[in-house]
Amino acid sequence: MSGPRIFLVAGEASGDALGAALMRALRESRPTAEFIGVGGKAMTREGLASLFPMTEIAVMGLVPVIASLRAILARIDETAQTVLDENPDCLVIIDAPDFTHRVARKVRRANARIPIVDYVSPTVWAWRPGRARKMCEYVDCVLALLPFEPAAHRKLGGPRCVYVGHPLVEKLDQFPRPRDKAGPPLLLVLPGSRLAEIARMTPLYSETLALLLQDHPQIDVAVPVAPNMEAPLREALRGWPIVPRLLSQSEKFGAFGQAQAALVTSGVATLELALARTPMVVAYRVSRLESFLRFLVKVHSIVLPNLIIGENAIPEFVQEAATPRALAEALAPLLLAESPARASQLAAFERVRANLIEAGPCPSARAAEVILGYAGCSRATR
């Protein structure tokens, strides 16, 4: 018995990693599964022959997107037409909604019988909530990484949404339990994984460290290096009041277990730190143009762990509130061996862990189970 035939479309590195884990899980359940689509290096290693290099569509920032718009639109048309030609048992779009959702809409208009599953919910609960209802036109099911997303889709009139779990759950063994911390306290600083974030946040963090060093001159500072960002990061760190150690990706999780605290730019890193039980202070700044849009955001926090437990347990400082003085004052009590601020965050981290593992220890296997359910129905309904 052959099949099922699954068409996968990923548009950026995080989706490529998700897609690769999903392919492994699908193959474990159905060894004869066949894969077609668009992916990056990780999915290629799992046997996907990508229609074209994923780097052609993994474009970030307004100006680069405009410059590449014609080529990206052509790839959307090409991908959608290939889906229709291949007539798979299921189309799985993975994150990158600006690309993948356009593909899905074209496919659904031309052939409504191909099931479409969206792996990673757009942030409809925070930004442009009207997208949820519109997704019903071309998405049969959303696979959610965060436990509150199914309720958000129900409230907003979105498609069926199943919580499968966050991929970090599959890496919990890489997060060591905090060990006895001898020597000076280690402070991790994570400015972000994108050029714009590094350029915008490192001057702020430099001034924060200068203030912090006045009362904590013995702190050790380390900065994990995001993939392909070592050169711009080294340039951005010039002139800092303390020379930080740079940590590779393989060293990062071990450092999380040793660190006394972290100063971090809002993003997935906040969830990694929470799972590692590392108390943190979160900051974020955007351009002046983007700052006008923050009034349209509909959530109580921009920090993933806070959203997961439904309370602002981790301090966050956004835009004008993100000042060196505010960040330094919030970090200071976290550098102490014992403080109410540390205890409060450590208790919150346990709730984050409990909520994330609710769907089970293997999110990719749960995602594969749901996708195979849709793939199994597709032939009978044609």
C-alpha positions in Angstrom: 0.0 0.0 0.0 1.5 3.3 -1.1 1.1 6.8 0.3 -0.1 9.0 1.8 1.2 11.7 -0.4 1.8 14.9 1.6 2.6 18.3 0.1 4.6 20.4 2.5 5.3 24.2 2.1 7.7 25.9 4.5 8.9 29.4 4.0 11.6 30.1 6.6 14.1 28.4 8.9 11.8 27.8 11.8 9.2 26.2 9.5 11.9 24.1 7.9 12.8 22.6 11.3 9.2 22.0 12.1 8.7 20.4 8.7 11.7 18.1 9.1 10.4 16.8 12.5 6.9 16.4 11.0 8.3 14.3 8.1 10.1 12.0 10.6 6.9 11.6 12.6 4.8 10.9 9.5 7.3 8.4 8.3 7.4 6.6 11.6 3.6 6.2 11.5 3.4 5.6 7.7 6.8 4.3 6.3 5.4 4.6 2.8 4.5 8.3 3.1 5.6 10.4 0.1 6.6 14.0 0.4 6.6 16.8 -2.2 6.9 20.5 -1.7 9.1 23.4 -0.6 11.6 23.3 2.2 15.1 24.1 3.4 18.1 22.1 4.4 16.5 20.3 7.3 13.6 19.0 5.2 16.0 18.2 2.4 17.9 15.9 4.8 14.7 14.1 5.4 14.2 13.4 1.7 12.3 16.3 0.4 13.3 17.5 -3.1 12.3 21.1 -2.8 10.7 22.7 -5.9 13.1 25.6 -5.5 15.5 26.9 -2.8 13.6 28.0 0.2 16.0 31.0 0.6 14.2 32.6 -2.4 11.1 33.2 -0.3 12.6 33.5 3.2 12.9 37.3 2.8 12.6 39.6 5.9 12.0 43.3 6.1 9.9 45.7 4.0 12.5 46.8 1.5 13.9 43.3 0.7 10.3 42.0 0.3 9.4 44.8 -2.1 12.6 44.2 -4.1 11.8 40.5 -4.4 8.0 40.8 -4.8 7.7 39.8 -8.4 9.9 36.7 -7.9 7.9 35.7 -4.7 4.6 36.1 -6.5 5.8 33.8 -9.3 6.9 31.2 -6.7 3.4 31.4 -5.1 1.8 30.6 -8.5 4.3 27.9 -9.2 3.8 26.2 -5.8 0.0 26.3 -6.0 0.0 24.9 -9.6 2.3 22.1 -8.5 -0.1 21.2 -5.6 -2.9 21.0 -8.1 -0.9 19.0 -10.6 0.2 16.5 -7.9 -3.2 16.3 -6.3 -1.8 15.2 -2.9 -3.7 13.6 0.0 -3.1 16.7 2.1 -1.5 20.1 1.8 0.4 21.2 4.9 1.4 24.9 5.1 4.0 25.6 7.7 4.2 29.1 9.3 5.3 32.0 7.0 1.7 33.0 6.3 2.5 35.8 3.8 3.7 33.0 1.4 2.0 29.8 2.5 -1.5 31.2 3.0 -1.5 32.7 -0.5 -0.6 29.3 -1.8 -3.5 27.7 0.2 -6.0 30.2 -1.1 -5.1 29.5 -4.7 -5.3 25.8 -4.2 -8.7 25.9 -2.4 -10.2 28.1 -5.1 -9.1 25.6 -7.8 -9.7 22.3 -6.0 -11.7 22.3 -2.7 -11.2 18.6 -2.2 -7.6 18.8 -1.2 -7.5 19.0 2.6 -5.3 21.9 3.9 -3.7 21.9 7.4 -1.9 25.0 8.7 0.9 24.0 11.0 1.5 27.1 13.3 -1.3 29.5 13.9 -0.8 33.1 12.8 -1.0 35.5 15.8 -4.7 36.3 15.2 -5.1 36.5 19.0 -2.7 39.5 19.0 -2.8 41.1 15.6 -5.5 41.4 12.9 -8.0 39.1 14.5 -10.2 39.2 11.4 -7.8 36.8 9.8 -9.1 33.9 11.8 -12.6 33.9 10.3 -11.2 34.4 6.8 -9.0 31.3 7.2 -12.1 29.2 7.3 -12.3 29.7 3.6 -9.1 27.9 2.8 -7.9 26.0 6.0 -9.5 22.9 7.3 -7.4 22.7 10.5 -4.8 24.7 12.4 -2.2 22.9 14.4 -1.4 25.2 17.4 1.9 25.4 19.2 0.6 27.4 22.1 -2.1 26.1 24.5 -4.4 29.2 24.4 -4.7 29.3 20.6 -7.6 26.8 20.2 -9.8 28.9 22.4 -8.7 32.1 20.6 -9.8 30.6 17.2 -13.1 29.5 18.7 -13.7 33.0 20.0 -12.8 34.6 16.7 -14.7 32.2 14.5 -11.7 30.6 13.0 -11.2 27.1 11.6 -10.8 24.0 13.7 -7.7 24.4 15.9 -5.9 21.5 17.7 -3.2 22.1 20.3 -0.3 19.8 19.4 2.4 21.4 21.5 5.5 23.5 21.0 8.6 21.9 19.4 10.7 23.0 22.4 8.9 20.3 24.4 10.9 17.8 22.4 14.1 19.4 23.6 13.4 19.5 27.3 16.3 17.1 28.0 18.6 19.8 26.6 17.5 22.2 29.3 19.6 21.3 32.4 18.2 21.9 35.8 19.9 24.9 37.5 23.1 23.8 39.2 25.0 25.4 42.1 26.4 28.6 40.7 29.8 29.2 42.1 31.8 32.3 41.3 30.4 35.6 39.9 26.8 35.6 38.7 26.3 34.9 35.0 24.1 37.3 33.1 23.0 36.2 29.7 22.2 39.0 27.1 20.2 38.0 24.1 19.7 40.9 21.7 17.8 39.0 19.1 18.3 36.8 16.0 17.8 39.4 13.3 20.0 42.2 12.0 17.4 44.9 12.8 17.0 43.6 16.4 20.7 43.5 17.0 21.2 47.0 15.7 18.3 48.4 17.7 18.8 46.5 21.0 22.5 46.3 21.6 23.0 50.1 22.3 20.2 49.9 24.9 21.7 46.8 26.5 25.2 48.4 26.6 23.8 51.3 28.6 21.9 48.9 30.9 25.1 47.0 31.6 26.9 50.2 32.4 24.4 51.0 35.1 24.2 47.5 36.4 28.0 47.2 36.8 28.0 50.1 39.2 26.4 47.9 41.9 27.4 44.5 40.5 31.0 44.9 39.2 31.7 41.1 39.4 29.0 39.9 37.0 30.0 37.7 34.1 28.2 38.5 30.8 27.7 36.0 27.9 25.9 36.5 24.6 24.6 33.5 22.6 25.2 33.9 18.9 22.2 33.4 16.6 22.9 31.4 13.4 24.8 33.4 10.8 25.0 36.5 13.1 28.4 36.3 14.6 30.0 39.0 12.4 27.3 41.7 12.9 27.0 40.8 16.5 30.7 41.3 17.2 30.5 44.6 15.5 27.5 45.7 17.5 29.2 44.7 20.8 32.2 47.0 20.3 32.3 49.7 23.0 30.3 47.7 25.5 31.3 48.5 29.1 32.2 44.8 29.6 33.6 42.4 27.0 31.0 39.5 26.9 31.8 35.9 26.1 30.1 34.7 22.9 28.3 31.4 23.1 27.7 29.0 20.2 24.3 27.4 19.7 25.7 24.2 21.1 26.8 26.0 24.3 23.5 28.0 24.7 21.3 25.6 26.6 24.1 24.7 29.1 24.6 28.4 29.8 20.9 28.8 30.4 21.2 26.3 33.3 24.2 28.2 34.8 22.9 31.7 34.4 21.6 33.7 37.3 19.5 35.9 35.0 19.0 37.1 31.5 18.2 40.3 29.6 16.4 39.3 26.4 14.7 40.7 23.4 11.1 39.4 23.1 10.8 36.3 21.0 11.1 32.5 21.2 14.2 32.9 23.4 11.9 33.9 26.3 10.2 30.5 26.1 13.6 28.8 26.0 14.7 30.7 29.1 11.4 29.9 30.9 11.9 26.2 30.2 15.4 26.4 31.5 14.1 28.2 34.6 16.3 31.3 34.0 14.7 34.5 35.5 14.7 37.3 32.9 13.8 40.8 32.0 12.3 41.3 28.5 12.7 44.4 26.3 11.6 45.3 22.8 11.9 48.3 20.6 10.6 48.7 17.0 11.0 51.5 14.5 9.0 54.7 14.8 6.7 53.7 12.0 6.1 50.3 13.5 5.5 51.8 16.9 2.2 53.4 15.7 0.8 49.9 15.1 1.3 48.7 18.7 -2.1 50.3 19.6 -3.7 47.6 17.4 -2.2 44.7 19.4 -4.9 43.0 21.5 -2.9 41.0 24.1 -1.9 41.8 27.6 1.8 40.9 27.0 4.3 40.3 24.2 6.1 37.7 26.2 5.3 34.1 25.3 5.6 32.6 28.8 3.2 35.4 30.1 0.7 34.6 27.4 0.9 30.9 28.2 0.0 31.3 31.9 -2.2 34.3 31.4 -0.4 36.7 33.7 2.5 39.1 33.5 4.9 37.2 35.7 8.0 38.3 33.7 8.7 42.0 33.5 8.6 43.5 30.0 9.6 46.9 28.8 8.4 48.0 25.4 9.3 51.0 23.3 9.6 54.2 25.4 9.4 52.1 28.6 12.5 50.2 27.6 15.1 52.5 29.2 18.5 51.5 30.6 17.5 52.6 34.1 14.2 50.5 34.1 16.0 47.4 32.8 18.9 47.7 35.3 16.5 48.1 38.2 14.4 45.1 37.1 17.5 42.9 36.7 19.2 43.8 40.0 17.0 41.6 42.2 17.3 38.7 39.9 21.1 38.7 40.4 20.6 37.9 44.1 20.7 34.3 45.3 17.3 34.7 46.8 14.7 37.4 46.2 10.9 37.6 45.8 11.4 38.6 42.2 13.4 35.4 41.5 10.9 33.2 43.5 7.9 34.6 41.6 9.4 33.9 38.2 10.6 30.4 39.1 7.1 29.5 40.3 5.7 30.9 37.0 8.1 28.8 35.0 6.7 25.6 36.5 3.3 26.6 35.3 4.7 27.3 31.8 6.1 23.8 31.7 2.9 22.2 32.9 0.9 24.0 30.2 3.3 23.2 27.4 3.4 19.5 28.0 -0.4 19.2 28.2 -0.6 17.9 24.6 2.0 15.2 25.2 5.8 14.8 25.0 6.0 14.7 21.1 4.3 17.6 19.3 5.4 16.4 15.9 3.8 13.0 16.4 0.6 14.6 17.5 0.7 16.9 14.4 1.3 13.8 12.2 -1.7 12.1 13.7 -4.0 14.9 12.9 -2.6 15.3 9.4 -2.9 11.6 8.6 -6.6 11.9 9.7 -7.2 14.5 7.0 -5.0 12.6 4.4 -7.0 9.4 5.1 -10.3 11.0 4.3 -9.2 12.8 1.1 -9.3 10.0 -1.4 -12.8 8.8 -0.3 -14.3 12.3 -0.8 -13.0 12.8 -4.4 
